[in-house]
Amino acid sequence: MALVVICGQPCSGKSIAAVTLAETLKESETKQSVRIIDEASFHLDRNQNYANMPAEKNLRGKLRSDVDRSVSTGEIVIVDSLNSIKGYRYELWCIARAAGIRYCVVYCDVDEAHCRQWNKERSDRGEDGYDDGIFEDLVRRFEKPERRNRWDSPLFELYPSREVIDKSSPVILEAVTYLTKTVDSKTQDVRILQPSIATQAARFSEANSLYELDRATQEIINAIVEQQSLGGAISRVTLGNELPPIEICRPIGLPELRRLRRTFVKLMGQSSLSGPPLPTDADSAKRRFVDYLNREFGGNNA
């Protein structure tokens, strides 16, 4: 298992590098199973992904969540995205460390002029290119990887504007060797990250929070169904434990409640990547879910 972070300016040849590396790994002696996680897999327009900071943060959260789920599958996971912010690359490195796997960064080093020209050519062909304003903003904010940083090391550098990137490229072969080499007690040139007590505790805490969230939201659903089953029209579901009531003015069926619960849990998981952490106790989880339901029912009933 390993995590490979592809990094580079917009339109710098990252996807070609990712596909080339994946194919070379699959054809290596070890016949590696490889998965590429990229922005296209979410079926989102690339300009919409980077139109503003909330959209960009949402994209990074989705990518990170997918990576977190995939690193334990026994595959080599390649993240094909800009990965331009060093703090975000650090987050990905932490995921690899928590999973106890190999990690590396593949950097497509291309000057801005070539990237700008390639973006224009892509748009001229009717392909998915960046709008000029978004392109310039991404170029301006790009944080180049540095091999002295733990989260940027080992660093494999490609130069797509100077050389053709294919399966025989020396850097591609070097990366394949690093990712597939058998490791024993004498191996010194391959590093497998070891989870620290802090990362293990964080994963335990997150798992415990998800359990509390799942249990608490189900209890709220059960309370709504039970009070509606008593007969007669009701406009308020009382919950006790100093929780606010849930205001409703129409019958809410179990399928709708389940759908709302699934959406809430998903939203909580995504927001915890870049916002407040998941609630760690049942009462906090219930209170957030009640607030969410009141907003949903309020909007639907208006």
C-alpha positions as CSV (number, residue, x, y, z in Angstrom):
1,M,0.0,0.0,0.0
2,A,1.1,3.5,-0.7
3,L,-0.1,7.1,-1.3
4,V,1.2,9.1,-4.2
5,V,0.4,12.8,-4.3
6,I,0.6,14.4,-7.8
7,C,1.4,18.1,-7.5
8,G,1.8,20.9,-10.0
9,Q,0.4,24.1,-11.5
10,P,-2.9,23.9,-13.5
11,C,-2.3,22.4,-16.9
12,S,1.2,21.1,-16.1
13,G,0.7,17.5,-17.2
14,K,-0.3,16.0,-13.9
15,S,-3.0,13.7,-15.3
16,I,-0.6,12.3,-17.9
17,A,1.9,11.7,-15.1
18,A,-0.7,10.0,-12.9
19,V,-1.9,7.7,-15.7
20,T,1.7,6.8,-16.8
21,L,2.7,6.0,-13.3
22,A,-0.4,3.9,-12.7
23,E,0.1,1.9,-15.9
24,T,3.8,1.3,-15.2
25,L,2.9,0.1,-11.7
26,K,0.3,-2.3,-13.1
27,E,2.9,-3.7,-15.5
28,S,5.7,-4.0,-13.0
29,E,6.9,-7.4,-11.7
30,T,4.7,-7.0,-8.6
31,K,1.5,-6.3,-10.7
32,Q,0.3,-3.6,-8.4
33,S,-3.3,-2.7,-8.0
34,V,-3.7,1.1,-8.5
35,R,-6.5,3.6,-8.0
36,I,-6.4,7.1,-9.2
37,I,-8.5,9.6,-7.3
38,D,-9.1,12.8,-9.3
39,E,-11.5,15.7,-9.6
40,A,-13.2,14.2,-12.6
41,S,-14.5,11.3,-10.5
42,F,-16.8,13.7,-8.7
43,H,-18.3,14.9,-12.0
44,L,-17.8,18.6,-11.1
45,D,-16.9,21.4,-13.5
46,R,-13.2,22.4,-12.9
47,N,-14.1,26.1,-12.9
48,Q,-16.8,25.6,-10.4
49,N,-14.4,23.7,-8.2
50,Y,-12.1,26.7,-7.9
51,A,-14.6,29.6,-8.4
52,N,-14.3,30.6,-4.7
53,M,-12.7,29.4,-1.5
54,P,-15.8,27.5,-0.1
55,A,-16.0,25.5,-3.4
56,E,-12.3,24.8,-3.3
57,K,-12.4,23.8,0.3
58,N,-15.3,21.5,-0.4
59,L,-13.4,19.8,-3.2
60,R,-10.4,19.2,-1.1
61,G,-12.6,17.8,1.6
62,K,-14.1,15.3,-0.9
63,L,-10.7,14.3,-2.2
64,R,-9.3,13.9,1.3
65,S,-12.3,11.8,2.4
66,D,-11.9,9.5,-0.6
67,V,-8.2,9.1,0.1
68,D,-8.8,8.3,3.7
69,R,-11.3,5.5,2.8
70,S,-9.0,4.1,0.1
71,V,-5.6,3.9,1.8
72,S,-6.6,0.7,3.6
73,T,-7.7,-1.2,0.6
74,G,-4.3,-2.7,-0.3
75,E,-4.0,-0.6,-3.4
76,I,-1.5,2.1,-4.4
77,V,-3.6,5.3,-4.3
78,I,-2.6,8.2,-6.6
79,V,-4.2,11.6,-5.9
80,D,-4.3,13.5,-9.2
81,S,-5.2,17.1,-8.4
82,L,-3.4,20.4,-8.0
83,N,-2.5,19.6,-4.4
84,S,-1.0,23.1,-4.4
85,I,-1.3,24.0,-0.8
86,K,1.4,22.7,1.5
87,G,-1.0,22.5,4.4
88,Y,-3.2,20.2,2.4
89,R,-0.3,18.0,1.3
90,Y,0.5,17.8,5.1
91,E,-3.0,16.5,5.7
92,L,-2.5,13.8,3.0
93,W,0.8,12.9,4.6
94,C,-0.9,12.5,7.9
95,I,-3.4,10.1,6.4
96,A,-0.5,8.0,5.0
97,R,1.2,8.1,8.4
98,A,-1.9,7.0,10.2
99,A,-2.3,4.1,7.8
100,G,1.4,3.1,8.1
101,I,2.1,3.1,4.4
102,R,4.6,4.5,1.9
103,Y,4.2,8.0,0.7
104,C,5.7,10.2,-2.0
105,V,5.1,13.3,-4.0
106,V,5.4,13.5,-7.8
107,Y,5.9,17.1,-8.9
108,C,5.3,18.3,-12.5
109,D,7.6,21.2,-12.7
110,V,6.4,23.4,-15.6
111,D,6.9,27.2,-16.0
112,E,3.8,29.4,-16.0
113,A,4.1,30.3,-19.6
114,H,3.8,26.7,-20.8
115,C,0.9,26.1,-18.4
116,R,-0.9,29.1,-19.7
117,Q,-0.3,28.1,-23.3
118,W,-1.5,24.5,-22.6
119,N,-4.6,25.8,-20.9
120,K,-5.4,28.0,-24.0
121,E,-4.8,25.1,-26.4
122,R,-7.1,22.9,-24.3
123,S,-9.9,25.5,-24.3
124,D,-9.4,26.1,-28.1
125,R,-10.0,22.3,-28.6
126,G,-13.2,22.6,-26.7
127,E,-11.8,20.6,-23.8
128,D,-12.3,21.4,-20.1
129,G,-9.9,24.4,-19.4
130,Y,-9.6,27.0,-16.7
131,D,-11.1,30.5,-17.1
132,D,-8.4,33.1,-17.3
133,G,-9.1,34.6,-13.9
134,I,-9.3,31.3,-12.1
135,F,-6.1,30.1,-13.8
136,E,-4.1,33.2,-12.8
137,D,-5.4,32.9,-9.2
138,L,-4.3,29.3,-9.0
139,V,-0.9,30.1,-10.4
140,R,-0.4,32.9,-7.9
141,R,-1.4,30.8,-4.9
142,F,0.7,27.7,-5.8
143,E,3.1,26.5,-3.1
144,K,6.0,24.6,-4.6
145,P,6.9,21.4,-2.8
146,E,10.3,21.3,-1.1
147,R,12.0,18.0,-0.3
148,R,13.1,19.2,3.1
149,N,9.5,19.0,4.2
150,R,8.4,15.7,5.5
151,W,5.1,15.9,3.6
152,D,6.9,16.6,0.3
153,S,9.5,13.8,0.7
154,P,10.5,11.7,-1.1
155,L,10.0,14.1,-4.1
156,F,10.1,12.9,-7.7
157,E,10.3,15.8,-10.2
158,L,9.1,15.6,-13.8
159,Y,9.5,18.2,-16.5
160,P,6.7,17.7,-19.0
161,S,7.6,20.8,-21.0
162,R,11.1,19.6,-21.7
163,E,10.7,15.8,-22.1
164,V,8.0,13.3,-23.0
165,I,6.6,11.5,-20.0
166,D,6.1,7.8,-20.7
167,K,6.7,4.5,-19.1
168,S,10.4,4.6,-19.8
169,S,11.0,8.0,-18.1
170,P,13.7,7.7,-15.5
171,V,11.7,9.5,-12.8
172,I,8.7,7.3,-13.4
173,L,10.8,4.2,-13.1
174,E,12.5,5.6,-10.0
175,A,9.1,6.2,-8.4
176,V,7.9,2.7,-9.4
177,T,11.0,1.2,-7.7
178,Y,10.4,3.1,-4.6
179,L,6.8,2.1,-4.4
180,T,7.3,-1.6,-5.1
181,K,10.6,-2.4,-3.5
182,T,10.6,-5.2,-0.9
183,V,11.4,-3.7,2.5
184,D,13.3,-5.5,5.2
185,S,15.3,-4.6,8.3
186,K,18.3,-3.6,6.1
187,T,16.4,-1.3,3.7
188,Q,17.4,2.3,4.0
189,D,16.2,4.0,0.8
190,V,12.4,3.3,1.3
191,R,10.5,4.7,4.2
192,I,7.2,3.3,5.4
193,L,5.5,5.9,7.6
194,Q,4.7,4.8,11.2
195,P,1.5,6.0,12.9
196,S,2.2,8.0,16.0
197,I,0.2,7.7,19.2
198,A,-1.5,11.1,18.3
199,T,-2.7,9.9,14.9
200,Q,-4.0,6.6,16.4
201,A,-5.8,8.5,19.1
202,A,-7.3,10.9,16.5
203,R,-8.6,8.0,14.4
204,F,-10.1,6.4,17.6
205,S,-11.7,9.7,18.5
206,E,-13.2,10.1,15.0
207,A,-14.6,6.6,15.0
208,N,-16.1,7.2,18.4
209,S,-17.6,10.5,17.3
210,L,-19.2,8.8,14.2
211,Y,-20.6,6.1,16.4
212,E,-22.2,8.7,18.7
213,L,-23.5,10.7,15.7
214,D,-25.1,7.6,14.2
215,R,-26.7,6.5,17.5
216,A,-27.9,9.9,18.4
217,T,-29.6,10.7,15.1
218,Q,-31.3,7.3,15.1
219,E,-32.8,8.1,18.5
220,I,-34.2,11.3,17.2
221,I,-35.8,9.6,14.2
222,N,-37.3,7.0,16.5
223,A,-38.8,9.7,18.7
224,I,-40.4,11.5,15.7
225,V,-41.9,8.2,14.4
226,E,-43.2,7.2,17.9
227,Q,-44.9,10.5,18.6
228,Q,-46.5,10.6,15.1
229,S,-47.8,7.1,15.6
230,L,-49.9,8.1,18.7
231,G,-52.6,9.4,16.4
232,G,-53.8,12.8,15.5
233,A,-52.0,15.7,13.9
234,I,-49.0,17.0,15.8
235,S,-47.0,20.2,15.3
236,R,-44.2,19.6,17.7
237,V,-42.0,16.7,18.7
238,T,-40.7,17.1,22.3
239,L,-37.4,15.3,23.2
240,G,-36.5,16.2,26.7
241,N,-32.9,16.4,28.0
242,E,-33.1,20.2,27.5
243,L,-33.2,19.7,23.8
244,P,-35.3,22.1,21.7
245,P,-38.5,20.7,20.2
246,I,-38.8,19.8,16.5
247,E,-41.5,21.9,14.8
248,I,-43.5,20.2,12.1
249,C,-46.8,21.0,10.5
250,R,-47.3,18.0,8.3
251,P,-46.7,14.2,8.7
252,I,-43.1,13.2,8.0
253,G,-42.7,9.7,6.7
254,L,-39.9,7.3,7.6
255,P,-38.3,7.4,4.1
256,E,-37.9,11.2,4.3
257,L,-36.5,11.0,7.8
258,R,-34.0,8.4,6.8
259,R,-33.0,10.5,3.8
260,L,-32.5,13.6,6.0
261,R,-30.5,11.6,8.5
262,R,-28.1,10.3,5.8
263,T,-27.6,13.8,4.4
264,F,-26.9,15.2,7.8
265,V,-24.3,12.6,8.7
266,K,-22.7,13.1,5.3
267,L,-22.6,16.9,5.8
268,M,-21.1,16.5,9.3
269,G,-18.4,14.3,8.0
270,Q,-17.4,16.7,5.2
271,S,-17.5,19.8,7.4
272,S,-15.3,18.2,10.0
273,L,-12.5,18.0,7.5
274,S,-12.1,21.8,7.4
275,G,-14.5,23.1,10.1
276,P,-15.6,22.2,13.6
277,P,-14.9,18.6,14.7
278,L,-17.6,16.0,15.0
279,P,-19.6,16.0,18.3
280,T,-18.1,13.6,20.8
281,D,-21.2,13.1,23.0
282,A,-24.7,12.1,22.2
283,D,-26.4,15.3,23.5
284,S,-24.3,17.5,21.2
285,A,-25.0,15.3,18.3
286,K,-28.7,15.3,19.0
287,R,-28.8,19.1,19.3
288,R,-27.1,19.6,15.9
289,F,-29.4,17.1,14.3
290,V,-32.5,18.8,15.8
291,D,-31.3,22.2,14.6
292,Y,-30.8,20.7,11.1
293,L,-34.3,19.2,11.0
294,N,-35.9,22.4,12.2
295,R,-34.1,24.3,9.3
296,E,-35.2,21.7,6.8
297,F,-38.8,21.5,8.0
298,G,-39.1,25.2,8.4
299,G,-38.0,25.7,4.8
300,N,-40.3,23.0,3.5
301,N,-43.3,24.1,5.5
302,A,-43.0,27.7,4.6
